Amino acid sequence: MQEILGQLRDLLLGSIPTIILVTLLYVAYKVLVHAPLTRVLDERHSKTEGAIEKAKADIASAEARTAEYEQRLREARVAVFKGQEAKRQQALDARAAAAANARAKAQAQIQSAREAIEKDKTSAQETLQQEAQRLASEIIRIVLRPGQVPAGGAQ
């Protein structure tokens, strides 16, 4: 056992320079490589996050502009539809006015035609009345005329 302890002691004493060298190498790695590398990675990460945030802000801005564009497009469509509706309403009003004017002219023509027909009717009735009176007078004159025998030969 003494021998094993002696070998262990020699082994430990022989490993001290290796331990010191590994410790120095670890400290040098931490100072020369790990710290700058961590700093660069953190900086890259912050820049990446910043770029992502900027991209998100740009996307939000683009979405806002798109929504505004779509709103203006809807408003323009509404304005066009209102204009078309106004023109259509004007055309309907003009058509209704023309139809009312035509109806009024037709009613006036109908009224004048009725008046003319009424005049013709009155004139015809007067003519018929005069003709009937004339014929009645002639019949009475022929019947009451003394000395003449009617055409039938009977008295």
Contacts in CASP RR format, 6 or more apart in sequence:
PFRMAT RR
TARGET T0000
AUTHOR 0000-0000-0000
METHOD contacts of the structure
MODEL  1
MQEILGQLRDLLLGSIPTIILVTLLYVAYKVLVHAPLTRVLDERHSKTEG
AIEKAKADIASAEARTAEYEQRLREARVAVFKGQEAKRQQALDARAAAAA
NARAKAQAQIQSAREAIEKDKTSAQETLQQEAQRLASEIIRIVLRPGQVP
AGGAQ
142 148 0 8 1.000
142 150 0 8 1.000
143 150 0 8 1.000
149 155 0 8 1.000
END
